[in-house]
């Protein structure tokens, strides 16, 4: 969350603004991942993970970033992820979203 602190320069309203920006991207993409069919939709899953991994890295969510980078590379190299792996990624993102939402209070 250091990047949010730096961007906001200690201003609580700016901090909330940047958190909302991250949430505006994370929340709908999490829903897209949750609705993905791993049996048929590996490329869309890879594309979402590619989009989100740099954002979660920017926020400082190292576990979520490593998880998505691993899965993205696996799919990119022709592999497939299963439902349990997708669920794990979704849980990491859900936890991150919950943490960000707590910061808005």
C-alpha positions as a Markdown table, in Angstrom:
| # | Residue | x | y | z |
|---|---|---|---|---|
| 1 | Unk | 0.0 | 0.0 | 0.0 |
| 2 | Unk | 3.1 | 2.2 | 0.0 |
| 3 | Unk | 2.2 | 3.5 | -3.5 |
| 4 | Unk | -1.1 | 4.8 | -2.3 |
| 5 | Unk | 0.6 | 6.6 | 0.6 |
| 6 | Unk | 3.1 | 8.1 | -1.8 |
| 7 | Unk | 0.5 | 9.2 | -4.3 |
| 8 | Unk | -1.8 | 10.7 | -1.7 |
| 9 | Unk | 1.1 | 12.5 | 0.1 |
| 10 | Unk | -0.7 | 12.0 | 3.4 |
| 11 | Unk | -3.9 | 13.6 | 2.2 |
| 12 | Unk | -6.8 | 11.3 | 3.5 |
| 13 | Unk | -9.1 | 12.3 | 0.7 |
| 14 | Unk | -6.5 | 11.6 | -2.0 |
| 15 | Unk | -5.8 | 8.3 | -0.4 |
| 16 | Unk | -9.5 | 7.4 | -0.7 |
| 17 | Unk | -9.5 | 8.6 | -4.3 |
| 18 | Unk | -6.7 | 6.3 | -5.2 |
| 19 | Unk | -8.1 | 3.3 | -3.4 |
| 20 | Unk | -11.4 | 3.8 | -5.2 |
| 21 | Unk | -9.5 | 3.8 | -8.5 |
| 22 | Unk | -7.9 | 0.5 | -7.7 |
| 23 | Unk | -11.3 | -0.9 | -6.6 |
| 24 | Unk | -13.0 | 0.3 | -9.8 |
| 25 | Unk | -10.7 | -2.0 | -11.7 |
| 26 | Unk | -10.3 | -4.9 | -9.3 |
| 27 | Unk | -13.9 | -5.5 | -8.4 |
| 28 | Unk | -15.3 | -6.0 | -11.9 |
| 29 | Unk | -12.3 | -8.1 | -13.0 |
| 30 | Unk | -12.7 | -10.3 | -10.0 |
| 31 | Unk | -16.3 | -10.9 | -11.0 |
| 32 | Unk | -15.1 | -11.8 | -14.5 |
| 33 | Unk | -12.6 | -14.3 | -13.1 |
| 34 | Unk | -15.3 | -15.8 | -10.8 |
| 35 | Unk | -17.5 | -16.3 | -13.8 |
| 36 | Unk | -14.9 | -17.8 | -16.1 |
| 37 | Unk | -15.2 | -21.4 | -17.2 |
| 38 | Unk | -11.8 | -22.9 | -16.8 |
| 39 | Unk | -12.7 | -25.8 | -19.1 |
| 40 | Unk | -13.2 | -23.4 | -22.0 |
| 41 | Unk | -11.8 | -20.0 | -21.2 |
| 42 | Unk | -8.1 | -20.1 | -20.5 |
| 43 | Unk | -7.1 | -17.2 | -22.7 |
| 44 | Unk | -9.6 | -14.7 | -21.2 |
| 45 | Unk | -8.4 | -15.8 | -17.7 |
| 46 | Unk | -4.8 | -15.2 | -18.8 |
| 47 | Unk | -5.7 | -11.8 | -20.1 |
| 48 | Unk | -7.4 | -10.7 | -16.9 |
| 49 | Unk | -4.5 | -11.9 | -14.8 |
| 50 | Unk | -2.1 | -10.1 | -17.1 |
| 51 | Unk | -4.1 | -6.9 | -16.6 |
| 52 | Unk | -4.4 | -7.2 | -12.9 |
| 53 | Unk | -1.0 | -8.4 | -11.9 |
| 54 | Unk | 0.7 | -5.1 | -12.4 |
| 55 | Unk | -2.0 | -3.3 | -10.5 |
| 56 | Unk | -1.8 | -5.6 | -7.5 |
| 57 | Unk | 2.0 | -5.3 | -7.7 |
| 58 | Unk | 1.6 | -1.5 | -7.6 |
| 59 | Unk | -0.5 | -1.8 | -4.5 |
| 60 | Unk | 2.1 | -4.1 | -2.9 |
| 61 | Unk | 0.0 | -7.3 | -2.9 |
| 62 | Unk | 3.0 | -9.6 | -3.5 |
| 63 | Unk | 1.2 | -12.9 | -3.0 |
| 64 | Unk | -1.6 | -12.0 | -5.5 |
| 65 | Unk | 1.0 | -10.8 | -7.9 |
| 66 | Unk | 3.1 | -13.9 | -7.7 |
| 67 | Unk | 0.0 | -16.1 | -8.0 |
| 68 | Unk | -1.2 | -14.3 | -11.1 |
| 69 | Unk | 2.2 | -14.1 | -12.8 |
| 70 | Unk | 2.7 | -17.9 | -12.3 |
| 71 | Unk | -0.8 | -18.7 | -13.7 |
| 72 | Unk | -0.5 | -16.3 | -16.6 |
| 73 | Unk | 2.9 | -17.7 | -17.6 |
| 74 | Unk | 1.5 | -21.3 | -17.3 |
| 75 | Unk | -1.4 | -20.5 | -19.6 |
| 76 | Unk | 0.8 | -18.5 | -22.0 |
| 77 | Unk | 3.1 | -21.5 | -22.4 |
| 78 | Unk | 0.1 | -23.8 | -23.3 |
| 79 | Unk | -0.8 | -25.1 | -19.9 |
| 80 | Unk | -4.2 | -24.9 | -18.2 |
| 81 | Unk | -5.2 | -23.9 | -14.7 |
| 82 | Unk | -7.9 | -25.8 | -12.9 |
| 83 | Unk | -10.8 | -24.5 | -10.8 |
| 84 | Unk | -8.9 | -24.8 | -7.5 |
| 85 | Unk | -6.1 | -22.6 | -8.8 |
| 86 | Unk | -8.6 | -20.0 | -10.1 |
| 87 | Unk | -10.5 | -20.1 | -6.8 |
| 88 | Unk | -7.2 | -19.5 | -5.0 |
| 89 | Unk | -6.5 | -16.4 | -7.2 |
| 90 | Unk | -10.1 | -15.2 | -6.6 |
| 91 | Unk | -9.7 | -15.5 | -2.9 |
| 92 | Unk | -6.4 | -13.5 | -2.9 |
| 93 | Unk | -8.1 | -10.8 | -4.9 |
| 94 | Unk | -11.2 | -10.9 | -2.6 |
| 95 | Unk | -8.9 | -10.4 | 0.4 |
| 96 | Unk | -7.1 | -7.6 | -1.2 |
| 97 | Unk | -10.4 | -5.8 | -2.1 |
| 98 | Unk | -11.7 | -6.3 | 1.5 |
| 99 | Unk | -8.5 | -4.7 | 2.8 |
| 100 | Unk | -8.8 | -1.8 | 0.5 |
| 101 | Unk | -12.5 | -1.3 | 1.4 |
| 102 | Unk | -11.5 | -1.3 | 5.1 |
| 103 | Unk | -9.1 | 1.6 | 4.3 |
| 104 | Unk | -12.0 | 3.6 | 3.0 |
| 105 | Unk | -13.8 | 3.6 | 6.4 |
